[in-house]
């Protein structure tokens, strides 16, 4: 099968400095040629160091029905790449072969005329994309119904909210039936219900053989929607492949997520026999300057036992803590404190303490699927003696960190972003009971 998009060595160079003649003056001829020179990347500064490559040597293919996500920091070249694919900008080097009709959405309401009504903008956008009036009229009621703007469709869109413009823009693009749909951060203004509706629509489009290129900072949306992803950094491809692998690599480097740590334990000085003798007689040592346990390691693993920084909500998160008890005079218990955005979510620990020395203690806990909400979490690891007051031998803040995303499921209620730090899936009992018999006519709740 032939790719619907073939990107072959695309590079794009821009100039940061002044253009034209010395002193900032631009010749009349160059003024006339300026748009073409800018699009073709032919316009250069007098000083070579003032130009930069927004994209450099980009190669990839997109097959029909494939959904490709593009991630990266601001300035990585994501939007530039999308503009080249949508033929708004010409590359300086290389070529992009597009086999089919494409539609692109850049931000919220780009290309809309604020003085025109929603209905008039639908006709305008459709004509720009090659549809005649008859073809548009065959689709317009479906577009309006999908957008949910029936009561405002004849209102100028300058009075629309950001979310309403998002609804209209996506509805028009989706129902133009393009072979390739390109989206650049278009869900930032939409509500959760409409985002789900859009994702379902894009899923059905992919099943129909249409390709999708999706640019977003939301790793959750990329994982939910796309099978493959490209990570751009400094205009170059850092990694390309399965969306989960790429977003996990990006999370680990850019968000500084940590799935495991290994500690080389340093043995403290031995405790004097006199102190140990006092301990055996009962009570704890008054001087707590010497820790009774050391941390050997901690890690996060998925359901397959693999170390991971990125988890789907549909899989468990396993926390493993390894430690050694140095002296058997006090009981020790490992604790994992889970936090999100600095807020303590919960803590978990074994029910029993340990005291055995000279061995590696391995404690692990399985946090079940469908418990965490989407977002970034951290784990603070502690080794504690549950005395009064509590004795902390080890307290390592934010030792581990991970991100939770949700796979797309068009049939799921409230998929995607949802309020709260946890989103547990409980068993609800649903049954049908007969209504109570209505009271006799003429008798209210208080009688006659």
HELIX and SHEET records of a PDB file:
HELIX    1   1 UNK A   22  UNK A   24  5                                   3    
HELIX    2   2 UNK A   28  UNK A   40  1                                  13    
HELIX    3   3 UNK A   48  UNK A   50  5                                   3    
HELIX    4   4 UNK A   78  UNK A   85  1                                   8    
HELIX    5   5 UNK A  118  UNK A  128  1                                  11    
HELIX    6   6 UNK A  133  UNK A  147  1                                  15    
HELIX    7   7 UNK A  157  UNK A  159  5                                   3    
HELIX    8   8 UNK A  162  UNK A  175  1                                  14    
HELIX    9   9 UNK A  192  UNK A  207  1                                  16    
HELIX   10  10 UNK A  219  UNK A  225  1                                   7    
HELIX   11  11 UNK A  243  UNK A  254  1                                  12    
HELIX   12  12 UNK A  273  UNK A  280  1                                   8    
SHEET    1   A 3 UNK A  51  UNK A  62  0                                        
SHEET    2   A 3 UNK A   5  UNK A  15 -1                                        
SHEET    3   A 3 UNK A  93  UNK A  98 -1                                        
SHEET    1   B 6 UNK A 102  UNK A 106  0                                        
SHEET    2   B 6 UNK A 180  UNK A 184  1                                        
SHEET    3   B 6 UNK A 211  UNK A 215  1                                        
SHEET    4   B 6 UNK A  67  UNK A  71  1                                        
SHEET    5   B 6 UNK A 228  UNK A 233  1                                        
SHEET    6   B 6 UNK A 236  UNK A 242 -1                                        
SHEET    1   C 4 UNK A 260  UNK A 262  0                                        
SHEET    2   C 4 UNK A 293  UNK A 301 -1                                        
SHEET    3   C 4 UNK A 317  UNK A 325 -1                                        
SHEET    4   C 4 UNK A 361  UNK A 367 -1                                        
SHEET    1   D 5 UNK A 310  UNK A 312  0                                        
SHEET    2   D 5 UNK A 391  UNK A 405  1                                        
SHEET    3   D 5 UNK A 375  UNK A 385 -1                                        
SHEET    4   D 5 UNK A 333  UNK A 340 -1                                        
SHEET    5   D 5 UNK A 343  UNK A 349 -1                                        
END                                                                             
